[in-house]
Amino acid sequence: MSLAINVAMTALRALDKKMEVTANNTANVNTDGFKASRVETQEAYPEGVKVTISQTETPGTPLPVTEGSETAESSNVSLEEQMLELVTTPQMYNANLEVVKSEDEMLGSLLDIRG
């Protein structure tokens, strides 16, 4: 497999992980005490893209304390951030698919010329 396809494939796997984290954060927006996760990607030569998942420690909104309970807080998930991820991630996914498609076409042309 060529280096371009390998890098694009690792990016596609990273974007899959990013969508999973976004879906989990969105599903838990109303779960009291839930801490949102964040996906960070980094270039890693020659593998392509390295993924790191971390939790954001920003506190949620404090909730009213009921008798006999400890202080509680709401989820710290920002729906605005999650919606932005849902818009940008598919565009990055499509860009990496175009890399794979272009590399495939170039290799096909090279084989046609050699053949």
C-alpha positions in Angstrom: 0.0 0.0 0.0 1.3 3.4 -0.8 2.3 6.0 1.8 -0.5 8.4 0.7 -3.2 5.7 1.1 -1.8 4.6 4.4 -1.8 8.1 5.8 -5.4 8.7 4.5 -6.6 5.4 6.0 -5.1 6.3 9.4 -6.9 9.7 9.2 -10.2 8.0 8.3 -9.8 5.7 11.4 -9.1 8.8 13.5 -12.1 10.6 12.1 -14.2 7.5 12.9 -13.0 7.7 16.5 -13.8 11.4 16.5 -17.4 10.7 15.4 -17.8 8.0 18.1 -16.7 10.5 20.8 -19.0 13.2 19.4 -21.9 10.8 19.5 -21.1 9.7 23.0 -20.8 13.3 24.2 -24.1 14.3 22.5 -25.9 11.3 23.9 -24.8 12.2 27.5 -25.6 16.0 27.3 -28.3 15.6 29.9 -26.4 13.1 32.2 -25.6 14.8 35.4 -21.9 14.8 36.2 -20.8 13.6 32.7 -17.5 14.9 31.5 -17.1 15.4 27.8 -14.3 13.8 25.9 -12.1 15.4 23.3 -10.2 13.8 20.4 -6.9 15.3 19.5 -5.1 14.2 16.3 -1.4 14.5 15.7 0.9 13.8 12.7 2.9 10.6 13.4 5.5 9.7 10.8 5.4 7.2 9.1 2.1 5.8 10.6 0.0 8.8 9.5 -2.3 10.1 12.2 -2.1 9.5 16.0 -5.3 9.8 18.1 -5.4 10.9 21.7 -8.7 10.9 23.7 -8.9 13.0 26.9 -11.7 14.2 29.2 -12.4 17.8 29.6 -12.3 18.8 33.3 -14.4 22.0 32.9 -17.1 21.8 35.6 -20.8 21.7 34.5 -23.5 24.0 35.9 -24.1 23.4 39.6 -27.4 21.7 40.4 -29.6 22.4 43.4 -28.6 20.3 46.4 -31.4 18.1 47.8 -31.5 17.1 51.4 -29.0 14.3 52.1 -27.2 14.5 48.8 -23.8 15.9 47.9 -23.3 18.8 45.6 -23.9 17.9 42.0 -23.3 19.4 38.6 -24.8 19.0 35.2 -22.9 17.6 32.2 -20.1 19.9 30.8 -21.0 19.0 27.2 -21.4 22.0 24.9 -23.9 21.2 22.2 -22.5 24.0 20.1 -19.1 22.4 20.0 -20.6 19.0 19.3 -22.6 20.3 16.3 -19.5 22.0 14.9 -17.8 18.6 15.1 -20.7 17.0 13.3 -20.3 19.5 10.5 -16.5 19.6 10.1 -15.7 15.9 10.6 -17.6 14.6 7.5 -15.8 17.2 5.4 -12.4 16.0 6.6 -13.6 12.4 6.0 -14.5 13.3 2.4 -11.2 15.0 1.8 -9.3 11.9 2.9 -11.5 9.7 0.7 -10.5 11.9 -2.2 -6.9 11.3 -1.4 -7.5 7.5 -1.6 -9.5 7.9 -4.8 -6.8 10.1 -6.5 -4.0 7.7 -5.4 -6.0 4.8 -6.8 -6.5 6.6 -10.1 -2.8 7.5 -10.3 -1.7 3.9 -9.7 -4.2 2.6 -12.2 -2.8 5.1 -14.8 0.7 4.0 -14.0 -0.2 0.3 -14.5 -1.9 1.2 -17.8 1.2 2.9 -19.0 3.5 0.1 -17.9 1.1 -2.6 -19.4 
